[in-house]
Amino acid sequence: RMPEAKLSSWCSERRSLEEQFKYKGIGEVLLTRPSNKDDNIELLEGLTSNVFILYQDGTVRTSSNGILEGYARHLIVQMLQKKNNDDKLECQLKEEAPLISEVHMWKEVFITSSIQLICPINRILIPSRSDPKDTLLQPS
């Protein structure tokens, strides 16, 4: 199902995710899914935001499939596309989901939303169902 609008039912679904995962000073809950290609996990979006990853090679990746494309995301995508065409910007936009297994190649992570516009992410905490310790991801 492709999200196209915020529905009141999403608020109820989101609340249970926030109660389950928004702890220990967590600022946003990020949604993931298994990759179709291999055993990787795709990083999709936040409960109230869109996710962008700047890779060390200058590639900027953000999912375009299975997400609600917010207005702030639209502005960033539009700016990156225009800069690439006009100024030959050193960043190349790829609208595909970043992979958790590529964290060693990440340079920066940021989220966008209508309220915060752009917010840098320093750490991503991945809860484990089988291990009592959570996994902490940090860009290089």
N, C-alpha and C positions, 0 to 999 in steps of 0.2 A: 504494500500500500504506500503510495507516494503522498507525503504530507503536502498540502497546498494551503492550509489555513490553520490557525489555532482554534481548536474546538473546546468547548467547556469540558467535554469528557477527558481531554488531554490533561487538564488541571488535576483531575482526580487520579489519573494514572501517574502523573508526575509526582504528586504528593507522596505516594508510597515509595518511589525511588529516592526522593529527598530524605525521607525518614530512615530508609535503609542505608544510604551511602553518604549523606551529608553530615559528617561528624569530624571531630578533631580539627576544626578550623577549615574544613573543605569549602572552597568558594563556589565551585560549580561541579555538577555531575556530568561526566562525558559519556556518551552512548557509543557502543561498539557493536560489531557483528563479526562473525567468522568470515574470512576471505573465501571467495569462490575458487581462487587459484591454488591455494595451498593451506597449510596449517596456521597461517598468520591471522592476526586480529586487525580489522580495519577500524580506524578512529573516525567516527561520523560527525557528531555535533554534540553540543551541550544541551541540557534541558532548556536553557534560555539563551543559547548562543550558538554561533558557528565557529568551527576550529580551523586554523591555518597553521601549517608547519613550513618554516623556511629551512631548507636543507643546506648543508655545507657547500654543495655545488651551485647554489643560487636558485634552485627550483623551489617554488612555493606551491604546496599541495593543499587542497581542500576538497572534501567530498562534494559531489554534485548529485549523487544518487542516494535516495532514501532519506533525504533531509528536507527541512523547511528552510528555503533560501530566504534569509532575512534581508532587510533593507541595508543594514551596515555591511553585510557580506556582499551584496550586490555592488555597493560603492567600491569596495576593495577590489573585487574581480574586475569591474569596469576600469578602475584606475590602472591596474596591472596590465590589462589588455591594451589600453591606450598607450601607456608608457612603452610597452614592448614594440608597438607599431611605430610610434613617433620618435622616441628617444633611444631606442635600442637599449633599454634598461637591462642591467645585468641579471635581473630575476626573470625566470621563465615560469609562467603559471601552468599548472597541470591540475585540471579538475578531476582528480581521482582521490580516493580515500588514502590518507597516510597509513602506513603499517606500523604497529607497535614494535615489531621486530627490528625496525630501522632506526630506533631511537639513537643509536650511536652515530647516525648520519644527520641528525637534527641539529640545527644551529639555534633556532628560536621557535617558540610556540606562542601563539596569541589567539584570543577569542574575540569575536565581534558580537555586539548586540545593540539594539536601539538605545538602551539605557547607558551602557558603558562605552559605546563606540568601539574602541580597541583597548584590550587589556592583556598585558603580557602574562604568560604562565611560566612559573619557575619550576614547578614539580607536578608530576602526575602520579597519584597514588592509585594502584590497582589492587582492589581487595581480592583475596584468595579464598575460595570456598573450601579448599582442601588443606591449606597451610595457614596456621594461626598468624603468620607474619604477612603483612601486605607488601607488595612490590612497589618500589619507588623508582619512577623514571625521571631523568633530568636531561635536558638537551646538553650537548657537548659545549 
